[in-house]
Amino acid sequence: MAENDLNTRFLDAFERASNMTETLPPDIMLRIYAYYKQATHGTIGYKQLSENDLRNAFKTNAWMQISHISQDEAKEKYIEIINSLLTK
């Protein structure tokens, strides 16, 4: 599959996700966040968190858990999740 095609599908999925009005469970939101960050930024580096920043700690942990996959794989996973949510 061409890189441009993947990027186009990813951007389309991001746009559709941005327009979603449904409230999603926190675990799904974290998974979407992690795949998006991996797809757009690559593997996470060490990040110092405030002790009181629990929300960011969960987000960072979710990203770290999938940091072993490539950016293209993360784009594919992101697209799959968004498509599955929108077809329900």
Gaussian input, Z-matrix of N, CA and C with variables (Angstrom, degrees):
# hf/3-21g

backbone

0 1
 N
 C     1     B1
 C     2     B2     1     A1
 N     3     B3     2     A2     1     D1
 C     4     B4     3     A3     2     D2
 C     5     B5     4     A4     3     D3
 N     6     B6     5     A5     4     D4
 C     7     B7     6     A6     5     D5
 C     8     B8     7     A7     6     D6
 N     9     B9     8     A8     7     D7
 C    10    B10     9     A9     8     D8
 C    11    B11    10    A10     9     D9
 N    12    B12    11    A11    10    D10
 C    13    B13    12    A12    11    D11
 C    14    B14    13    A13    12    D12
 N    15    B15    14    A14    13    D13
 C    16    B16    15    A15    14    D14
 C    17    B17    16    A16    15    D15
 N    18    B18    17    A17    16    D16
 C    19    B19    18    A18    17    D17
 C    20    B20    19    A19    18    D18
 N    21    B21    20    A20    19    D19
 C    22    B22    21    A21    20    D20
 C    23    B23    22    A22    21    D21
 N    24    B24    23    A23    22    D22
 C    25    B25    24    A24    23    D23
 C    26    B26    25    A25    24    D24
 N    27    B27    26    A26    25    D25
 C    28    B28    27    A27    26    D26
 C    29    B29    28    A28    27    D27
 N    30    B30    29    A29    28    D28
 C    31    B31    30    A30    29    D29
 C    32    B32    31    A31    30    D30
 N    33    B33    32    A32    31    D31
 C    34    B34    33    A33    32    D32
 C    35    B35    34    A34    33    D33
 N    36    B36    35    A35    34    D34
 C    37    B37    36    A36    35    D35
 C    38    B38    37    A37    36    D36
 N    39    B39    38    A38    37    D37
 C    40    B40    39    A39    38    D38
 C    41    B41    40    A40    39    D39
 N    42    B42    41    A41    40    D40
 C    43    B43    42    A42    41    D41
 C    44    B44    43    A43    42    D42
 N    45    B45    44    A44    43    D43
 C    46    B46    45    A45    44    D44
 C    47    B47    46    A46    45    D45
 N    48    B48    47    A47    46    D46
 C    49    B49    48    A48    47    D47
 C    50    B50    49    A49    48    D48
 N    51    B51    50    A50    49    D49
 C    52    B52    51    A51    50    D50
 C    53    B53    52    A52    51    D51
 N    54    B54    53    A53    52    D52
 C    55    B55    54    A54    53    D53
 C    56    B56    55    A55    54    D54
 N    57    B57    56    A56    55    D55
 C    58    B58    57    A57    56    D56
 C    59    B59    58    A58    57    D57
 N    60    B60    59    A59    58    D58
 C    61    B61    60    A60    59    D59
 C    62    B62    61    A61    60    D60
 N    63    B63    62    A62    61    D61
 C    64    B64    63    A63    62    D62
 C    65    B65    64    A64    63    D63
 N    66    B66    65    A65    64    D64
 C    67    B67    66    A66    65    D65
 C    68    B68    67    A67    66    D66
 N    69    B69    68    A68    67    D67
 C    70    B70    69    A69    68    D68
 C    71    B71    70    A70    69    D69
 N    72    B72    71    A71    70    D70
 C    73    B73    72    A72    71    D71
 C    74    B74    73    A73    72    D72
 N    75    B75    74    A74    73    D73
 C    76    B76    75    A75    74    D74
 C    77    B77    76    A76    75    D75
 N    78    B78    77    A77    76    D76
 C    79    B79    78    A78    77    D77
 C    80    B80    79    A79    78    D78
 N    81    B81    80    A80    79    D79
 C    82    B82    81    A81    80    D80
 C    83    B83    82    A82    81    D81
 N    84    B84    83    A83    82    D82
 C    85    B85    84    A84    83    D83
 C    86    B86    85    A85    84    D84
 N    87    B87    86    A86    85    D85
 C    88    B88    87    A87    86    D86
 C    89    B89    88    A88    87    D87
 N    90    B90    89    A89    88    D88
 C    91    B91    90    A90    89    D89
 C    92    B92    91    A91    90    D90
 N    93    B93    92    A92    91    D91
 C    94    B94    93    A93    92    D92
 C    95    B95    94    A94    93    D93
 N    96    B96    95    A95    94    D94
 C    97    B97    96    A96    95    D95
 C    98    B98    97    A97    96    D96
 N    99    B99    98    A98    97    D97
 C   100   B100    99    A99    98    D98
 C   101   B101   100   A100    99    D99
 N   102   B102   101   A101   100   D100
 C   103   B103   102   A102   101   D101
 C   104   B104   103   A103   102   D102
 N   105   B105   104   A104   103   D103
 C   106   B106   105   A105   104   D104
 C   107   B107   106   A106   105   D105
 N   108   B108   107   A107   106   D106
 C   109   B109   108   A108   107   D107
 C   110   B110   109   A109   108   D108
 N   111   B111   110   A110   109   D109
 C   112   B112   111   A111   110   D110
 C   113   B113   112   A112   111   D111
 N   114   B114   113   A113   112   D112
 C   115   B115   114   A114   113   D113
 C   116   B116   115   A115   114   D114
 N   117   B117   116   A116   115   D115
 C   118   B118   117   A117   116   D116
 C   119   B119   118   A118   117   D117
 N   120   B120   119   A119   118   D118
 C   121   B121   120   A120   119   D119
 C   122   B122   121   A121   120   D120
 N   123   B123   122   A122   121   D121
 C   124   B124   123   A123   122   D122
 C   125   B125   124   A124   123   D123
 N   126   B126   125   A125   124   D124
 C   127   B127   126   A126   125   D125
 C   128   B128   127   A127   126   D126
 N   129   B129   128   A128   127   D127
 C   130   B130   129   A129   128   D128
 C   131   B131   130   A130   129   D129
 N   132   B132   131   A131   130   D130
 C   133   B133   132   A132   131   D131
 C   134   B134   133   A133   132   D132
 N   135   B135   134   A134   133   D133
 C   136   B136   135   A135   134   D134
 C   137   B137   136   A136   135   D135
 N   138   B138   137   A137   136   D136
 C   139   B139   138   A138   137   D137
 C   140   B140   139   A139   138   D138
 N   141   B141   140   A140   139   D139
 C   142   B142   141   A141   140   D140
 C   143   B143   142   A142   141   D141
 N   144   B144   143   A143   142   D142
 C   145   B145   144   A144   143   D143
 C   146   B146   145   A145   144   D144
 N   147   B147   146   A146   145   D145
 C   148   B148   147   A147   146   D146
 C   149   B149   148   A148   147   D147
 N   150   B150   149   A149   148   D148
 C   151   B151   150   A150   149   D149
 C   152   B152   151   A151   150   D150
 N   153   B153   152   A152   151   D151
 C   154   B154   153   A153   152   D152
 C   155   B155   154   A154   153   D153
 N   156   B156   155   A155   154   D154
 C   157   B157   156   A156   155   D155
 C   158   B158   157   A157   156   D156
 N   159   B159   158   A158   157   D157
 C   160   B160   159   A159   158   D158
 C   161   B161   160   A160   159   D159
 N   162   B162   161   A161   160   D160
 C   163   B163   162   A162   161   D161
 C   164   B164   163   A163   162   D162
 N   165   B165   164   A164   163   D163
 C   166   B166   165   A165   164   D164
 C   167   B167   166   A166   165   D165
 N   168   B168   167   A167   166   D166
 C   169   B169   168   A168   167   D167
 C   170   B170   169   A169   168   D168
 N   171   B171   170   A170   169   D169
 C   172   B172   171   A171   170   D170
 C   173   B173   172   A172   171   D171
 N   174   B174   173   A173   172   D172
 C   175   B175   174   A174   173   D173
 C   176   B176   175   A175   174   D174
 N   177   B177   176   A176   175   D175
 C   178   B178   177   A177   176   D176
 C   179   B179   178   A178   177   D177
 N   180   B180   179   A179   178   D178
 C   181   B181   180   A180   179   D179
 C   182   B182   181   A181   180   D180
 N   183   B183   182   A182   181   D181
 C   184   B184   183   A183   182   D182
 C   185   B185   184   A184   183   D183
 N   186   B186   185   A185   184   D184
 C   187   B187   186   A186   185   D185
 C   188   B188   187   A187   186   D186
 N   189   B189   188   A188   187   D187
 C   190   B190   189   A189   188   D188
 C   191   B191   190   A190   189   D189
 N   192   B192   191   A191   190   D190
 C   193   B193   192   A192   191   D191
 C   194   B194   193   A193   192   D192
 N   195   B195   194   A194   193   D193
 C   196   B196   195   A195   194   D194
 C   197   B197   196   A196   195   D195
 N   198   B198   197   A197   196   D196
 C   199   B199   198   A198   197   D197
 C   200   B200   199   A199   198   D198
 N   201   B201   200   A200   199   D199
 C   202   B202   201   A201   200   D200
 C   203   B203   202   A202   201   D201
 N   204   B204   203   A203   202   D202
 C   205   B205   204   A204   203   D203
 C   206   B206   205   A205   204   D204
 N   207   B207   206   A206   205   D205
 C   208   B208   207   A207   206   D206
 C   209   B209   208   A208   207   D207
 N   210   B210   209   A209   208   D208
 C   211   B211   210   A210   209   D209
 C   212   B212   211   A211   210   D210
 N   213   B213   212   A212   211   D211
 C   214   B214   213   A213   212   D212
 C   215   B215   214   A214   213   D213
 N   216   B216   215   A215   214   D214
 C   217   B217   216   A216   215   D215
 C   218   B218   217   A217   216   D216
 N   219   B219   218   A218   217   D217
 C   220   B220   219   A219   218   D218
 C   221   B221   220   A220   219   D219
 N   222   B222   221   A221   220   D220
 C   223   B223   222   A222   221   D221
 C   224   B224   223   A223   222   D222
 N   225   B225   224   A224   223   D223
 C   226   B226   225   A225   224   D224
 C   227   B227   226   A226   225   D225
 N   228   B228   227   A227   226   D226
 C   229   B229   228   A228   227   D227
 C   230   B230   229   A229   228   D228
 N   231   B231   230   A230   229   D229
 C   232   B232   231   A231   230   D230
 C   233   B233   232   A232   231   D231
 N   234   B234   233   A233   232   D232
 C   235   B235   234   A234   233   D233
 C   236   B236   235   A235   234   D234
 N   237   B237   236   A236   235   D235
 C   238   B238   237   A237   236   D236
 C   239   B239   238   A238   237   D237
 N   240   B240   239   A239   238   D238
 C   241   B241   240   A240   239   D239
 C   242   B242   241   A241   240   D240
 N   243   B243   242   A242   241   D241
 C   244   B244   243   A243   242   D242
 C   245   B245   244   A244   243   D243
 N   246   B246   245   A245   244   D244
 C   247   B247   246   A246   245   D245
 C   248   B248   247   A247   246   D246
 N   249   B249   248   A248   247   D247
 C   250   B250   249   A249   248   D248
 C   251   B251   250   A250   249   D249
 N   252   B252   251   A251   250   D250
 C   253   B253   252   A252   251   D251
 C   254   B254   253   A253   252   D252
 N   255   B255   254   A254   253   D253
 C   256   B256   255   A255   254   D254
 C   257   B257   256   A256   255   D255
 N   258   B258   257   A257   256   D256
 C   259   B259   258   A258   257   D257
 C   260   B260   259   A259   258   D258
 N   261   B261   260   A260   259   D259
 C   262   B262   261   A261   260   D260
 C   263   B263   262   A262   261   D261

   B1=1.4559
   B2=1.5217
   B3=1.2889
   B4=1.4547
   B5=1.5191
   B6=1.3230
   B7=1.4699
   B8=1.5236
   B9=1.3383
   B10=1.4661
   B11=1.5158
   B12=1.3361
   B13=1.4565
   B14=1.5310
   B15=1.3264
   B16=1.4619
   B17=1.5243
   B18=1.3234
   B19=1.4644
   B20=1.5240
   B21=1.3037
   B22=1.4659
   B23=1.5237
   B24=1.3401
   B25=1.4734
   B26=1.5280
   B27=1.3325
   B28=1.4626
   B29=1.5296
   B30=1.3194
   B31=1.4678
   B32=1.5282
   B33=1.3212
   B34=1.4594
   B35=1.5305
   B36=1.3285
   B37=1.4694
   B38=1.5302
   B39=1.3278
   B40=1.4651
   B41=1.5340
   B42=1.3136
   B43=1.4634
   B44=1.5315
   B45=1.3319
   B46=1.4707
   B47=1.5258
   B48=1.3321
   B49=1.4706
   B50=1.5203
   B51=1.3088
   B52=1.4690
   B53=1.5195
   B54=1.3191
   B55=1.4675
   B56=1.5257
   B57=1.3288
   B58=1.4636
   B59=1.5299
   B60=1.3080
   B61=1.4594
   B62=1.5229
   B63=1.3213
   B64=1.4635
   B65=1.5318
   B66=1.3248
   B67=1.4535
   B68=1.5225
   B69=1.3202
   B70=1.4576
   B71=1.5234
   B72=1.3231
   B73=1.4652
   B74=1.5349
   B75=1.3271
   B76=1.4702
   B77=1.5263
   B78=1.3373
   B79=1.4674
   B80=1.5256
   B81=1.3225
   B82=1.4628
   B83=1.5297
   B84=1.3137
   B85=1.4666
   B86=1.5289
   B87=1.3270
   B88=1.4650
   B89=1.5265
   B90=1.3225
   B91=1.4606
   B92=1.5285
   B93=1.3258
   B94=1.4649
   B95=1.5263
   B96=1.3285
   B97=1.4641
   B98=1.5230
   B99=1.3257
   B100=1.4610
   B101=1.5270
   B102=1.3263
   B103=1.4580
   B104=1.5285
   B105=1.3184
   B106=1.4691
   B107=1.5277
   B108=1.3338
   B109=1.4615
   B110=1.5249
   B111=1.3244
   B112=1.4672
   B113=1.5269
   B114=1.3238
   B115=1.4641
   B116=1.5222
   B117=1.3124
   B118=1.4689
   B119=1.5212
   B120=1.3380
   B121=1.4667
   B122=1.5202
   B123=1.3197
   B124=1.4545
   B125=1.5168
   B126=1.3225
   B127=1.4536
   B128=1.5230
   B129=1.3143
   B130=1.4551
   B131=1.5283
   B132=1.3058
   B133=1.4521
   B134=1.5172
   B135=1.3082
   B136=1.4612
   B137=1.5106
   B138=1.3165
   B139=1.4575
   B140=1.5248
   B141=1.3015
   B142=1.4583
   B143=1.5252
   B144=1.3197
   B145=1.4583
   B146=1.5177
   B147=1.2869
   B148=1.4551
   B149=1.5235
   B150=1.2989
   B151=1.4693
   B152=1.5239
   B153=1.3137
   B154=1.4619
   B155=1.5222
   B156=1.2988
   B157=1.4509
   B158=1.5294
   B159=1.3131
   B160=1.4601
   B161=1.5261
   B162=1.3188
   B163=1.4663
   B164=1.5277
   B165=1.3236
   B166=1.4606
   B167=1.5226
   B168=1.3244
   B169=1.4596
   B170=1.5315
   B171=1.3186
   B172=1.4668
   B173=1.5261
   B174=1.3250
   B175=1.4566
   B176=1.5267
   B177=1.3266
   B178=1.4638
   B179=1.5233
   B180=1.3228
   B181=1.4591
   B182=1.5295
   B183=1.3232
   B184=1.4650
   B185=1.5271
   B186=1.3152
   B187=1.4604
   B188=1.5283
   B189=1.3194
   B190=1.4636
   B191=1.5269
   B192=1.3249
   B193=1.4568
   B194=1.5272
   B195=1.3204
   B196=1.4634
   B197=1.5313
   B198=1.3125
   B199=1.4645
   B200=1.5283
   B201=1.3210
   B202=1.4612
   B203=1.5331
   B204=1.3360
   B205=1.4638
   B206=1.5314
   B207=1.3214
   B208=1.4650
   B209=1.5335
   B210=1.3153
   B211=1.4593
   B212=1.5267
   B213=1.3312
   B214=1.4679
   B215=1.5279
   B216=1.3327
   B217=1.4661
   B218=1.5266
   B219=1.3192
   B220=1.4672
   B221=1.5231
   B222=1.3234
   B223=1.4702
   B224=1.5243
   B225=1.3257
   B226=1.4696
   B227=1.5270
   B228=1.3309
   B229=1.4712
   B230=1.5262
   B231=1.3199
   B232=1.4653
   B233=1.5312
   B234=1.3234
   B235=1.4705
   B236=1.5250
   B237=1.3260
   B238=1.4678
   B239=1.5210
   B240=1.3280
   B241=1.4713
   B242=1.5156
   B243=1.3163
   B244=1.4712
   B245=1.5230
   B246=1.3217
   B247=1.4691
   B248=1.5226
   B249=1.3408
   B250=1.4696
   B251=1.5232
   B252=1.3115
   B253=1.4729
   B254=1.5212
   B255=1.3141
   B256=1.4511
   B257=1.5171
   B258=1.3319
   B259=1.4665
   B260=1.5229
   B261=1.3163
   B262=1.4688
   B263=1.4999
   A1=108.40
   A2=116.90
   A3=122.07
   A4=110.83
   A5=114.48
   A6=120.99
   A7=111.19
   A8=116.89
   A9=120.13
   A10=111.99
   A11=116.85
   A12=120.58
   A13=110.46
   A14=116.49
   A15=120.50
   A16=110.49
   A17=116.16
   A18=119.50
   A19=111.83
   A20=116.87
   A21=120.70
   A22=110.55
   A23=116.12
   A24=119.71
   A25=111.21
   A26=116.84
   A27=121.26
   A28=110.56
   A29=116.63
   A30=120.27
   A31=111.50
   A32=116.28
   A33=120.79
   A34=110.60
   A35=116.27
   A36=120.54
   A37=110.24
   A38=117.01
   A39=120.42
   A40=110.73
   A41=116.20
   A42=120.09
   A43=111.29
   A44=116.00
   A45=119.74
   A46=111.16
   A47=116.98
   A48=120.81
   A49=110.62
   A50=116.84
   A51=121.33
   A52=111.88
   A53=116.26
   A54=120.82
   A55=113.61
   A56=116.60
   A57=119.72
   A58=109.96
   A59=116.12
   A60=120.43
   A61=112.08
   A62=116.07
   A63=121.61
   A64=110.43
   A65=116.65
   A66=121.16
   A67=108.60
   A68=115.90
   A69=121.02
   A70=110.63
   A71=117.19
   A72=120.17
   A73=110.05
   A74=117.34
   A75=121.07
   A76=114.03
   A77=118.75
   A78=119.53
   A79=111.71
   A80=117.24
   A81=121.14
   A82=109.61
   A83=116.48
   A84=120.18
   A85=111.04
   A86=117.30
   A87=120.72
   A88=111.08
   A89=117.02
   A90=120.44
   A91=110.61
   A92=116.31
   A93=120.71
   A94=110.08
   A95=116.38
   A96=121.20
   A97=110.82
   A98=116.68
   A99=121.47
   A100=111.10
   A101=117.70
   A102=119.99
   A103=111.21
   A104=116.82
   A105=119.73
   A106=110.67
   A107=116.40
   A108=120.25
   A109=111.38
   A110=117.07
   A111=120.30
   A112=109.97
   A113=116.74
   A114=121.10
   A115=111.92
   A116=117.49
   A117=120.41
   A118=114.39
   A119=117.64
   A120=120.55
   A121=114.01
   A122=117.83
   A123=120.10
   A124=110.83
   A125=115.53
   A126=121.54
   A127=111.39
   A128=114.83
   A129=121.61
   A130=110.63
   A131=115.25
   A132=120.74
   A133=108.91
   A134=116.73
   A135=120.22
   A136=108.97
   A137=116.17
   A138=121.45
   A139=108.55
   A140=117.12
   A141=121.84
   A142=109.15
   A143=116.00
   A144=120.78
   A145=110.40
   A146=115.12
   A147=120.92
   A148=108.67
   A149=117.30
   A150=120.69
   A151=111.90
   A152=117.17
   A153=121.47
   A154=112.88
   A155=117.43
   A156=120.74
   A157=111.00
   A158=116.27
   A159=122.44
   A160=112.55
   A161=116.71
   A162=120.79
   A163=110.35
   A164=117.50
   A165=120.19
   A166=111.79
   A167=117.20
   A168=120.53
   A169=110.17
   A170=117.79
   A171=121.41
   A172=110.79
   A173=116.68
   A174=120.94
   A175=110.92
   A176=116.13
   A177=120.32
   A178=111.02
   A179=116.92
   A180=121.09
   A181=111.11
   A182=117.32
   A183=121.25
   A184=110.31
   A185=116.84
   A186=121.42
   A187=110.14
   A188=116.48
   A189=120.26
   A190=111.72
   A191=116.78
   A192=120.78
   A193=113.40
   A194=117.04
   A195=119.08
   A196=111.73
   A197=117.68
   A198=121.10
   A199=113.55
   A200=117.98
   A201=121.31
   A202=113.05
   A203=117.64
   A204=119.45
   A205=109.66
   A206=115.53
   A207=120.63
   A208=110.46
   A209=114.96
   A210=119.48
   A211=110.86
   A212=117.49
   A213=119.74
   A214=111.45
   A215=117.22
   A216=119.95
   A217=110.48
   A218=116.21
   A219=120.38
   A220=110.72
   A221=116.86
   A222=120.12
   A223=110.53
   A224=116.26
   A225=120.39
   A226=110.84
   A227=117.25
   A228=121.39
   A229=110.56
   A230=117.13
   A231=121.88
   A232=109.52
   A233=115.94
   A234=120.83
   A235=110.49
   A236=117.31
   A237=121.62
   A238=111.84
   A239=116.69
   A240=119.89
   A241=110.84
   A242=116.75
   A243=120.10
   A244=109.99
   A245=117.13
   A246=119.66
   A247=112.12
   A248=116.67
   A249=119.17
   A250=110.96
   A251=117.39
   A252=120.35
   A253=111.84
   A254=116.34
   A255=119.80
   A256=113.64
   A257=117.04
   A258=119.20
   A259=111.81
   A260=117.44
   A261=120.32
   A262=111.38
   D1=138.01
   D2=-178.39
   D3=-68.96
   D4=143.97
   D5=179.63
   D6=-58.33
   D7=-41.54
   D8=179.84
   D9=-63.12
   D10=-37.63
   D11=178.98
   D12=-64.05
   D13=-42.96
   D14=178.04
   D15=-62.92
   D16=-45.13
   D17=179.50
   D18=-63.63
   D19=-38.54
   D20=178.04
   D21=-64.05
   D22=-46.17
   D23=178.71
   D24=-63.92
   D25=-37.46
   D26=178.88
   D27=-64.77
   D28=-47.69
   D29=179.82
   D30=-63.77
   D31=-36.81
   D32=176.36
   D33=-63.95
   D34=-44.41
   D35=178.42
   D36=-63.41
   D37=-40.75
   D38=178.45
   D39=-61.98
   D40=-43.98
   D41=179.48
   D42=-62.48
   D43=-43.83
   D44=178.70
   D45=-65.40
   D46=-38.64
   D47=178.11
   D48=-65.65
   D49=-37.86
   D50=-179.76
   D51=-65.08
   D52=-25.48
   D53=-178.95
   D54=-94.94
   D55=1.99
   D56=179.42
   D57=-69.04
   D58=138.71
   D59=178.67
   D60=-108.07
   D61=-12.05
   D62=-179.59
   D63=-70.56
   D64=137.94
   D65=174.35
   D66=-81.66
   D67=127.01
   D68=-176.64
   D69=-103.20
   D70=153.63
   D71=176.67
   D72=-62.83
   D73=149.88
   D74=-177.52
   D75=-56.32
   D76=-36.76
   D77=-178.96
   D78=-66.58
   D79=-35.02
   D80=177.24
   D81=-70.29
   D82=-42.88
   D83=178.22
   D84=-60.02
   D85=-41.51
   D86=179.05
   D87=-65.23
   D88=-39.81
   D89=179.04
   D90=-64.89
   D91=-44.00
   D92=177.62
   D93=-60.80
   D94=-45.51
   D95=179.16
   D96=-58.79
   D97=-48.30
   D98=-176.51
   D99=-61.72
   D100=-46.68
   D101=179.56
   D102=-64.90
   D103=-38.04
   D104=178.20
   D105=-63.00
   D106=-47.71
   D107=-178.98
   D108=-63.70
   D109=-42.65
   D110=178.89
   D111=-64.20
   D112=-40.01
   D113=-179.19
   D114=-67.47
   D115=-35.92
   D116=-174.50
   D117=-97.42
   D118=-24.71
   D119=-175.99
   D120=-120.43
   D121=-13.16
   D122=-176.87
   D123=79.88
   D124=-164.11
   D125=-175.15
   D126=-62.20
   D127=134.76
   D128=-178.29
   D129=-69.42
   D130=141.68
   D131=173.01
   D132=-96.77
   D133=175.21
   D134=178.96
   D135=-65.71
   D136=137.24
   D137=-178.44
   D138=-136.47
   D139=123.00
   D140=178.29
   D141=-76.39
   D142=125.78
   D143=-179.60
   D144=-111.25
   D145=148.23
   D146=173.23
   D147=-67.54
   D148=146.07
   D149=179.06
   D150=-61.29
   D151=-27.54
   D152=-176.93
   D153=-94.13
   D154=8.16
   D155=-175.28
   D156=-101.83
   D157=65.43
   D158=-175.70
   D159=-62.53
   D160=-40.96
   D161=-178.74
   D162=-59.97
   D163=-47.85
   D164=179.73
   D165=-67.44
   D166=-30.09
   D167=176.83
   D168=-64.18
   D169=-42.25
   D170=177.00
   D171=-64.18
   D172=-42.17
   D173=179.65
   D174=-64.16
   D175=-44.76
   D176=179.14
   D177=-63.75
   D178=-41.57
   D179=178.52
   D180=-61.98
   D181=-43.02
   D182=178.92
   D183=-61.06
   D184=-41.37
   D185=-179.90
   D186=-67.51
   D187=-42.96
   D188=-179.72
   D189=-61.89
   D190=-34.96
   D191=-178.36
   D192=-64.64
   D193=-24.91
   D194=-179.69
   D195=-112.77
   D196=12.82
   D197=-175.36
   D198=-68.18
   D199=-9.06
   D200=179.07
   D201=-80.77
   D202=-11.17
   D203=-179.05
   D204=-92.95
   D205=158.88
   D206=-179.34
   D207=-75.96
   D208=166.45
   D209=177.51
   D210=-63.72
   D211=-38.28
   D212=178.29
   D213=-66.01
   D214=-40.32
   D215=177.02
   D216=-62.96
   D217=-39.96
   D218=178.90
   D219=-63.99
   D220=-39.07
   D221=176.85
   D222=-61.91
   D223=-44.11
   D224=179.36
   D225=-62.10
   D226=-44.66
   D227=179.65
   D228=-63.90
   D229=-41.12
   D230=178.38
   D231=-60.31
   D232=-47.75
   D233=179.68
   D234=-60.06
   D235=-44.11
   D236=179.19
   D237=-59.34
   D238=-46.22
   D239=-178.90
   D240=-63.21
   D241=-47.99
   D242=-178.51
   D243=-62.04
   D244=-45.20
   D245=178.84
   D246=-60.76
   D247=-40.16
   D248=-179.65
   D249=-67.92
   D250=-35.05
   D251=178.52
   D252=-69.45
   D253=-35.59
   D254=-176.66
   D255=-82.62
   D256=-13.80
   D257=179.06
   D258=-95.39
   D259=-1.01
   D260=179.69
   D261=-77.86

